Amino acid sequence: MIYSSEADIVPFLKGLVQSLQPYAQANEVNLSFSSGMKKQMAHYQPFLLSQCLVQLVCNMINLLPPKSKIIMRLSYSPDNQNLQVEIENTGINLILVNEISAQTTYSIIGSPLPHGTLYCLGLPLHRPDAASNQLINSGKPANNLPQFYREIQKRLNSQFNQADKLIATLEQNRPHEAAFMQKINTLIKVNLDNENFDSNALAKAMHMSRTQLFRRLKSLIRQAPANYIKTIRLQKAKELLETTDLTVSEIAFKTGFQTISHFSKIYKKQYGILPSVFRQSNKPATNE
């Protein structure tokens, strides 16, 4: 059994951030810690809290584009009854990536920011009673990014099996390139409903020239950036057709297509059937 203890949490959080800085620097992400208090006693479980925060921060590092920032802050809650550990990132809004904070031991609340995300974790200043214990025993193993990434890859159409195999190989032998693809996929996903998010926007978000992005993606997945963005849009549209009761027009706009006619045309070219026909012949399994 893992017991909680009352201890100074400031050096604990500061040391945790310092230990992750080399990994953040390798991914071109600036990671820092800030606290207005030099010492603060809190009631927490060191092993479980560190496991939770390391998982969250590492997932953020792996998904954020280069030059992004992550800052961990320690502050009091608005009512001054508890402590708050805030983890804020710049670069992109990660709220749509639900798995980033899934299956963590402590309860984490995420909220979108104009150009990023804010995650907040509450800690009691004093020993909590059983009723107010915020720990969640999910009975599931801790989430990890490679597994999350593989689950996304499973949804790709069978014609992209070679890309799946390549990603699996990259995770084992070229983790830097696997991280690169994770960032690319996340940027496309969080901008899925933005019809203006094209190869130029993707290159800018990755702090690369369009030529650099083209060459790197082409060498990894044998697709140009524009075509890859379209592929991800179509795959998401197919998923929504299969799993929700959204109309074809709603799905088209949710996946960044300017007109229904354009969406229908390229969907049929990709999958050999019009989305309206697919919808009529396939009843939705669940609602989003």
Helices and strands as residue ranges (DSSP letters): E 5-8, H 10-26, E 30-35, E 41-44, H 46-63, E 69-76, E 82-90, G 98-101, E 108-113, E 116-124, G 130-132, H 145-154, G 158-160, H 161-173, H 175-190, H 199-205, H 210-221, H 225-243, H 248-254, H 260-271, H 275-281
